[in-house]
């Protein structure tokens, strides 16, 4: 194998790895945004919910 072909192969592998990493980062950012939006859509808890326990049988 000559040096030029090896260089091209290594360059393509490096580019492929960079694209894969960028896509993974973008996917993680999107998932984080979706999770944040979901948390914002949840209703606020009732202010007195869980303040007392009914122990009557």
PyMOL Python script that loads the backbone (N, CA, C, O; Angstrom):
from pymol import cmd

cmd.read_pdbstr("""\
ATOM      1  N   UNK A   1       0.859  -1.172   0.000  1.00  0.00           N
ATOM      2  CA  UNK A   1       0.000   0.000   0.000  1.00  0.00           C
ATOM      3  C   UNK A   1       0.903   1.232   0.000  1.00  0.00           C
ATOM      4  O   UNK A   1       1.869   1.301   0.760  1.00  0.00           O
ATOM      5  N   UNK A   2       0.590   2.184  -0.839  1.00  0.00           N
ATOM      6  CA  UNK A   2       1.440   3.358  -0.901  1.00  0.00           C
ATOM      7  C   UNK A   2       1.006   4.403   0.136  1.00  0.00           C
ATOM      8  O   UNK A   2      -0.073   4.319   0.723  1.00  0.00           O
ATOM      9  N   UNK A   3       1.861   5.361   0.332  1.00  0.00           N
ATOM     10  CA  UNK A   3       1.651   6.387   1.360  1.00  0.00           C
ATOM     11  C   UNK A   3       0.418   7.233   1.048  1.00  0.00           C
ATOM     12  O   UNK A   3      -0.326   7.585   1.963  1.00  0.00           O
ATOM     13  N   UNK A   4       0.191   7.562  -0.202  1.00  0.00           N
ATOM     14  CA  UNK A   4      -0.949   8.407  -0.572  1.00  0.00           C
ATOM     15  C   UNK A   4      -2.275   7.722  -0.239  1.00  0.00           C
ATOM     16  O   UNK A   4      -3.185   8.350   0.304  1.00  0.00           O
ATOM     17  N   UNK A   5      -2.378   6.456  -0.562  1.00  0.00           N
ATOM     18  CA  UNK A   5      -3.616   5.723  -0.282  1.00  0.00           C
ATOM     19  C   UNK A   5      -3.833   5.598   1.223  1.00  0.00           C
ATOM     20  O   UNK A   5      -4.964   5.708   1.698  1.00  0.00           O
ATOM     21  N   UNK A   6      -2.779   5.373   1.960  1.00  0.00           N
ATOM     22  CA  UNK A   6      -2.871   5.291   3.410  1.00  0.00           C
ATOM     23  C   UNK A   6      -3.315   6.624   4.004  1.00  0.00           C
ATOM     24  O   UNK A   6      -4.135   6.666   4.921  1.00  0.00           O
ATOM     25  N   UNK A   7      -2.769   7.700   3.475  1.00  0.00           N
ATOM     26  CA  UNK A   7      -3.135   9.036   3.940  1.00  0.00           C
ATOM     27  C   UNK A   7      -4.607   9.336   3.664  1.00  0.00           C
ATOM     28  O   UNK A   7      -5.300   9.886   4.519  1.00  0.00           O
ATOM     29  N   UNK A   8      -5.079   8.979   2.483  1.00  0.00           N
ATOM     30  CA  UNK A   8      -6.479   9.193   2.136  1.00  0.00           C
ATOM     31  C   UNK A   8      -7.379   8.364   3.041  1.00  0.00           C
ATOM     32  O   UNK A   8      -8.406   8.853   3.512  1.00  0.00           O
ATOM     33  N   UNK A   9      -7.010   7.143   3.280  1.00  0.00           N
ATOM     34  CA  UNK A   9      -7.786   6.271   4.153  1.00  0.00           C
ATOM     35  C   UNK A   9      -7.867   6.810   5.567  1.00  0.00           C
ATOM     36  O   UNK A   9      -8.938   6.805   6.174  1.00  0.00           O
ATOM     37  N   UNK A  10      -6.752   7.271   6.096  1.00  0.00           N
ATOM     38  CA  UNK A  10      -6.739   7.828   7.446  1.00  0.00           C
ATOM     39  C   UNK A  10      -7.559   9.110   7.509  1.00  0.00           C
ATOM     40  O   UNK A  10      -8.245   9.364   8.499  1.00  0.00           O
ATOM     41  N   UNK A  11      -7.490   9.908   6.468  1.00  0.00           N
ATOM     42  CA  UNK A  11      -8.259  11.146   6.431  1.00  0.00           C
ATOM     43  C   UNK A  11      -9.755  10.853   6.407  1.00  0.00           C
ATOM     44  O   UNK A  11     -10.530  11.526   7.086  1.00  0.00           O
ATOM     45  N   UNK A  12     -10.159   9.863   5.638  1.00  0.00           N
ATOM     46  CA  UNK A  12     -11.574   9.496   5.578  1.00  0.00           C
ATOM     47  C   UNK A  12     -12.053   8.945   6.917  1.00  0.00           C
ATOM     48  O   UNK A  12     -13.177   9.224   7.336  1.00  0.00           O
ATOM     49  N   UNK A  13     -11.223   8.178   7.578  1.00  0.00           N
ATOM     50  CA  UNK A  13     -11.581   7.633   8.890  1.00  0.00           C
ATOM     51  C   UNK A  13     -11.723   8.753   9.908  1.00  0.00           C
ATOM     52  O   UNK A  13     -12.637   8.740  10.732  1.00  0.00           O
ATOM     53  N   UNK A  14     -10.834   9.706   9.851  1.00  0.00           N
ATOM     54  CA  UNK A  14     -10.891  10.847  10.765  1.00  0.00           C
ATOM     55  C   UNK A  14     -12.148  11.677  10.514  1.00  0.00           C
ATOM     56  O   UNK A  14     -12.810  12.102  11.461  1.00  0.00           O
ATOM     57  N   UNK A  15     -12.475  11.907   9.262  1.00  0.00           N
ATOM     58  CA  UNK A  15     -13.682  12.660   8.915  1.00  0.00           C
ATOM     59  C   UNK A  15     -14.925  11.915   9.383  1.00  0.00           C
ATOM     60  O   UNK A  15     -15.851  12.519   9.924  1.00  0.00           O
ATOM     61  N   UNK A  16     -14.943  10.623   9.176  1.00  0.00           N
ATOM     62  CA  UNK A  16     -16.081   9.812   9.600  1.00  0.00           C
ATOM     63  C   UNK A  16     -16.267   9.887  11.113  1.00  0.00           C
ATOM     64  O   UNK A  16     -17.393   9.999  11.599  1.00  0.00           O
ATOM     65  N   UNK A  17     -15.187   9.827  11.840  1.00  0.00           N
ATOM     66  CA  UNK A  17     -15.252   9.909  13.302  1.00  0.00           C
ATOM     67  C   UNK A  17     -15.731  11.291  13.738  1.00  0.00           C
ATOM     68  O   UNK A  17     -16.520  11.397  14.677  1.00  0.00           O
ATOM     69  N   UNK A  18     -15.275  12.338  13.084  1.00  0.00           N
ATOM     70  CA  UNK A  18     -15.694  13.699  13.429  1.00  0.00           C
ATOM     71  C   UNK A  18     -17.177  13.902  13.158  1.00  0.00           C
ATOM     72  O   UNK A  18     -17.877  14.517  13.962  1.00  0.00           O
ATOM     73  N   UNK A  19     -17.655  13.394  12.044  1.00  0.00           N
ATOM     74  CA  UNK A  19     -19.071  13.513  11.710  1.00  0.00           C
ATOM     75  C   UNK A  19     -19.916  12.739  12.711  1.00  0.00           C
ATOM     76  O   UNK A  19     -20.965  13.216  13.145  1.00  0.00           O
ATOM     77  N   UNK A  20     -19.467  11.561  13.072  1.00  0.00           N
ATOM     78  CA  UNK A  20     -20.188  10.749  14.046  1.00  0.00           C
ATOM     79  C   UNK A  20     -20.264  11.452  15.397  1.00  0.00           C
ATOM     80  O   UNK A  20     -21.314  11.445  16.039  1.00  0.00           O
ATOM     81  N   UNK A  21     -19.181  12.046  15.825  1.00  0.00           N
ATOM     82  CA  UNK A  21     -19.148  12.759  17.095  1.00  0.00           C
ATOM     83  C   UNK A  21     -20.062  13.982  17.055  1.00  0.00           C
ATOM     84  O   UNK A  21     -20.787  14.243  18.015  1.00  0.00           O
ATOM     85  N   UNK A  22     -20.033  14.723  15.969  1.00  0.00           N
ATOM     86  CA  UNK A  22     -20.899  15.899  15.834  1.00  0.00           C
ATOM     87  C   UNK A  22     -22.371  15.505  15.840  1.00  0.00           C
ATOM     88  O   UNK A  22     -23.197  16.190  16.443  1.00  0.00           O
ATOM     89  N   UNK A  23     -22.695  14.416  15.180  1.00  0.00           N
ATOM     90  CA  UNK A  23     -24.077  13.943  15.153  1.00  0.00           C
ATOM     91  C   UNK A  23     -24.524  13.489  16.543  1.00  0.00           C
ATOM     92  O   UNK A  23     -25.659  13.743  16.946  1.00  0.00           O
ATOM     93  N   UNK A  24     -23.643  12.826  17.264  1.00  0.00           N
ATOM     94  CA  UNK A  24     -23.966  12.395  18.626  1.00  0.00           C
ATOM     95  C   UNK A  24     -24.199  13.592  19.536  1.00  0.00           C
ATOM     96  O   UNK A  24     -25.133  13.584  20.338  1.00  0.00           O
ATOM     97  N   UNK A  25     -23.368  14.615  19.423  1.00  0.00           N
ATOM     98  CA  UNK A  25     -23.550  15.834  20.227  1.00  0.00           C
ATOM     99  C   UNK A  25     -24.878  16.500  19.897  1.00  0.00           C
ATOM    100  O   UNK A  25     -25.590  16.938  20.800  1.00  0.00           O
ATOM    101  N   UNK A  26     -25.217  16.580  18.630  1.00  0.00           N
ATOM    102  CA  UNK A  26     -26.475  17.197  18.213  1.00  0.00           C
ATOM    103  C   UNK A  26     -27.660  16.406  18.759  1.00  0.00           C
ATOM    104  O   UNK A  26     -28.642  16.994  19.214  1.00  0.00           O
ATOM    105  N   UNK A  27     -27.574  15.086  18.718  1.00  0.00           N
ATOM    106  CA  UNK A  27     -28.637  14.236  19.245  1.00  0.00           C
ATOM    107  C   UNK A  27     -28.800  14.446  20.746  1.00  0.00           C
ATOM    108  O   UNK A  27     -29.922  14.515  21.247  1.00  0.00           O
ATOM    109  N   UNK A  28     -27.687  14.547  21.460  1.00  0.00           N
ATOM    110  CA  UNK A  28     -27.750  14.772  22.910  1.00  0.00           C
ATOM    111  C   UNK A  28     -28.344  16.137  23.230  1.00  0.00           C
ATOM    112  O   UNK A  28     -29.126  16.260  24.172  1.00  0.00           O
ATOM    113  N   UNK A  29     -27.988  17.160  22.464  1.00  0.00           N
ATOM    114  CA  UNK A  29     -28.560  18.493  22.671  1.00  0.00           C
ATOM    115  C   UNK A  29     -30.066  18.482  22.445  1.00  0.00           C
ATOM    116  O   UNK A  29     -30.818  19.077  23.217  1.00  0.00           O
ATOM    117  N   UNK A  30     -30.503  17.810  21.395  1.00  0.00           N
ATOM    118  CA  UNK A  30     -31.929  17.714  21.094  1.00  0.00           C
ATOM    119  C   UNK A  30     -32.668  16.977  22.206  1.00  0.00           C
ATOM    120  O   UNK A  30     -33.756  17.390  22.607  1.00  0.00           O
ATOM    121  N   UNK A  31     -32.086  15.894  22.704  1.00  0.00           N
ATOM    122  CA  UNK A  31     -32.715  15.141  23.791  1.00  0.00           C
ATOM    123  C   UNK A  31     -32.805  15.992  25.052  1.00  0.00           C
ATOM    124  O   UNK A  31     -33.800  15.926  25.773  1.00  0.00           O
ATOM    125  N   UNK A  32     -31.787  16.782  25.319  1.00  0.00           N
ATOM    126  CA  UNK A  32     -31.816  17.650  26.504  1.00  0.00           C
ATOM    127  C   UNK A  32     -32.885  18.730  26.352  1.00  0.00           C
ATOM    128  O   UNK A  32     -33.578  19.044  27.321  1.00  0.00           O
ATOM    129  N   UNK A  33     -33.031  19.295  25.176  1.00  0.00           N
ATOM    130  CA  UNK A  33     -34.068  20.299  24.940  1.00  0.00           C
ATOM    131  C   UNK A  33     -35.455  19.678  25.096  1.00  0.00           C
ATOM    132  O   UNK A  33     -36.346  20.285  25.691  1.00  0.00           O
ATOM    133  N   UNK A  34     -35.636  18.480  24.567  1.00  0.00           N
ATOM    134  CA  UNK A  34     -36.927  17.802  24.692  1.00  0.00           C
ATOM    135  C   UNK A  34     -37.257  17.523  26.152  1.00  0.00           C
ATOM    136  O   UNK A  34     -38.402  17.691  26.571  1.00  0.00           O
ATOM    137  N   UNK A  35     -36.269  17.099  26.925  1.00  0.00           N
ATOM    138  CA  UNK A  35     -36.492  16.820  28.344  1.00  0.00           C
ATOM    139  C   UNK A  35     -36.840  18.102  29.091  1.00  0.00           C
ATOM    140  O   UNK A  35     -37.725  18.098  29.946  1.00  0.00           O
ATOM    141  N   UNK A  36     -36.161  19.183  28.780  1.00  0.00           N
ATOM    142  CA  UNK A  36     -36.456  20.465  29.432  1.00  0.00           C
ATOM    143  C   UNK A  36     -37.863  20.935  29.111  1.00  0.00           C
ATOM    144  O   UNK A  36     -38.568  21.425  29.994  1.00  0.00           O
ATOM    145  N   UNK A  37     -38.278  20.794  27.869  1.00  0.00           N
ATOM    146  CA  UNK A  37     -39.630  21.184  27.484  1.00  0.00           C
ATOM    147  C   UNK A  37     -40.672  20.314  28.175  1.00  0.00           C
ATOM    148  O   UNK A  37     -41.728  20.810  28.568  1.00  0.00           O
ATOM    149  N   UNK A  38     -40.391  19.037  28.327  1.00  0.00           N
ATOM    150  CA  UNK A  38     -41.328  18.135  28.987  1.00  0.00           C
ATOM    151  C   UNK A  38     -41.487  18.516  30.465  1.00  0.00           C
ATOM    152  O   UNK A  38     -42.597  18.510  30.997  1.00  0.00           O
ATOM    153  N   UNK A  39     -40.378  18.844  31.115  1.00  0.00           N
ATOM    154  CA  UNK A  39     -40.437  19.247  32.522  1.00  0.00           C
ATOM    155  C   UNK A  39     -41.233  20.534  32.664  1.00  0.00           C
ATOM    156  O   UNK A  39     -41.991  20.685  33.622  1.00  0.00           O
ATOM    157  N   UNK A  40     -41.076  21.457  31.739  1.00  0.00           N
ATOM    158  CA  UNK A  40     -41.824  22.714  31.791  1.00  0.00           C
ATOM    159  C   UNK A  40     -43.318  22.485  31.585  1.00  0.00           C
ATOM    160  O   UNK A  40     -44.133  23.247  32.105  1.00  0.00           O
ATOM    161  N   UNK A  41     -43.687  21.453  30.839  1.00  0.00           N
ATOM    162  CA  UNK A  41     -45.106  21.183  30.580  1.00  0.00           C
ATOM    163  C   UNK A  41     -45.785  20.521  31.769  1.00  0.00           C
ATOM    164  O   UNK A  41     -47.012  20.542  31.861  1.00  0.00           O
ATOM    165  N   UNK A  42     -45.015  19.933  32.682  1.00  0.00           N
ATOM    166  CA  UNK A  42     -45.610  19.273  33.839  1.00  0.00           C
ATOM    167  C   UNK A  42     -46.299  20.313  34.727  1.00  0.00           C
ATOM    168  O   UNK A  42     -45.787  21.418  34.903  1.00  0.00           O
ATOM    169  N   UNK A  43     -47.458  19.957  35.284  1.00  0.00           N
ATOM    170  CA  UNK A  43     -48.136  20.926  36.143  1.00  0.00           C
ATOM    171  C   UNK A  43     -47.359  21.141  37.440  1.00  0.00           C
ATOM    172  O   UNK A  43     -46.644  20.256  37.911  1.00  0.00           O
ATOM    173  N   UNK A  44     -47.518  22.336  38.004  1.00  0.00           N
ATOM    174  CA  UNK A  44     -46.872  22.644  39.281  1.00  0.00           C
ATOM    175  C   UNK A  44     -47.548  21.824  40.373  1.00  0.00           C
ATOM    176  O   UNK A  44     -48.762  21.623  40.337  1.00  0.00           O
ATOM    177  N   UNK A  45     -46.783  21.358  41.326  1.00  0.00           N
ATOM    178  CA  UNK A  45     -47.395  20.563  42.402  1.00  0.00           C
ATOM    179  C   UNK A  45     -48.328  21.416  43.254  1.00  0.00           C
ATOM    180  O   UNK A  45     -48.127  22.621  43.404  1.00  0.00           O
ATOM    181  N   UNK A  46     -49.339  20.779  43.801  1.00  0.00           N
ATOM    182  CA  UNK A  46     -50.293  21.468  44.675  1.00  0.00           C
ATOM    183  C   UNK A  46     -49.546  21.900  45.940  1.00  0.00           C
ATOM    184  O   UNK A  46     -48.777  21.112  46.490  1.00  0.00           O
ATOM    185  N   UNK A  47     -49.753  23.129  46.411  1.00  0.00           N
ATOM    186  CA  UNK A  47     -48.950  23.638  47.532  1.00  0.00           C
ATOM    187  C   UNK A  47     -49.133  22.875  48.843  1.00  0.00           C
ATOM    188  O   UNK A  47     -48.223  22.862  49.671  1.00  0.00           O
ATOM    189  N   UNK A  48     -50.301  22.232  49.054  1.00  0.00           N
ATOM    190  CA  UNK A  48     -50.501  21.519  50.321  1.00  0.00           C
ATOM    191  C   UNK A  48     -50.467  20.011  50.155  1.00  0.00           C
ATOM    192  O   UNK A  48     -50.677  19.281  51.124  1.00  0.00           O
ATOM    193  N   UNK A  49     -50.213  19.542  48.979  1.00  0.00           N
ATOM    194  CA  UNK A  49     -50.192  18.107  48.734  1.00  0.00           C
ATOM    195  C   UNK A  49     -49.028  17.462  49.484  1.00  0.00           C
ATOM    196  O   UNK A  49     -47.884  17.897  49.355  1.00  0.00           O
ATOM    197  N   UNK A  50     -49.324  16.422  50.268  1.00  0.00           N
ATOM    198  CA  UNK A  50     -48.303  15.716  50.995  1.00  0.00           C
ATOM    199  C   UNK A  50     -47.930  16.325  52.325  1.00  0.00           C
ATOM    200  O   UNK A  50     -46.986  15.868  52.969  1.00  0.00           O
ATOM    201  N   UNK A  51     -48.660  17.359  52.755  1.00  0.00           N
ATOM    202  CA  UNK A  51     -48.348  18.018  54.018  1.00  0.00           C
ATOM    203  C   UNK A  51     -48.884  17.259  55.228  1.00  0.00           C
ATOM    204  O   UNK A  51     -48.364  17.402  56.334  1.00  0.00           O
ATOM    205  N   UNK A  52     -49.920  16.457  55.018  1.00  0.00           N
ATOM    206  CA  UNK A  52     -50.488  15.722  56.144  1.00  0.00           C
ATOM    207  C   UNK A  52     -50.788  14.292  55.713  1.00  0.00           C
ATOM    208  O   UNK A  52     -50.923  14.001  54.525  1.00  0.00           O
ATOM    209  N   UNK A  53     -50.889  13.410  56.697  1.00  0.00           N
ATOM    210  CA  UNK A  53     -51.168  11.998  56.456  1.00  0.00           C
ATOM    211  C   UNK A  53     -52.435  11.637  57.209  1.00  0.00           C
ATOM    212  O   UNK A  53     -52.548  11.916  58.403  1.00  0.00           O
ATOM    213  N   UNK A  54     -53.384  11.024  56.530  1.00  0.00           N
ATOM    214  CA  UNK A  54     -54.626  10.570  57.164  1.00  0.00           C
ATOM    215  C   UNK A  54     -54.393   9.180  57.732  1.00  0.00           C
ATOM    216  O   UNK A  54     -54.245   8.215  56.981  1.00  0.00           O
ATOM    217  N   UNK A  55     -54.360   9.073  59.054  1.00  0.00           N
ATOM    218  CA  UNK A  55     -54.108   7.780  59.682  1.00  0.00           C
ATOM    219  C   UNK A  55     -55.369   7.151  60.224  1.00  0.00           C
ATOM    220  O   UNK A  55     -55.297   6.156  60.944  1.00  0.00           O
ATOM    221  N   UNK A  56     -56.526   7.706  59.898  1.00  0.00           N
ATOM    222  CA  UNK A  56     -57.799   7.140  60.347  1.00  0.00           C
ATOM    223  C   UNK A  56     -58.037   5.831  59.590  1.00  0.00           C
ATOM    224  O   UNK A  56     -57.773   5.752  58.390  1.00  0.00           O
ATOM    225  N   UNK A  57     -58.523   4.829  60.272  1.00  0.00           N
ATOM    226  CA  UNK A  57     -58.718   3.524  59.657  1.00  0.00           C
ATOM    227  C   UNK A  57     -60.074   3.325  59.224  1.00  0.00           C
ATOM    228  O   UNK A  57     -60.401   2.268  58.684  1.00  0.00           O
TER     229      UNK A  57
END
""", "prot")
cmd.dss("prot")
cmd.show_as("cartoon", "prot")
cmd.util.cbc("prot")
cmd.orient("prot")
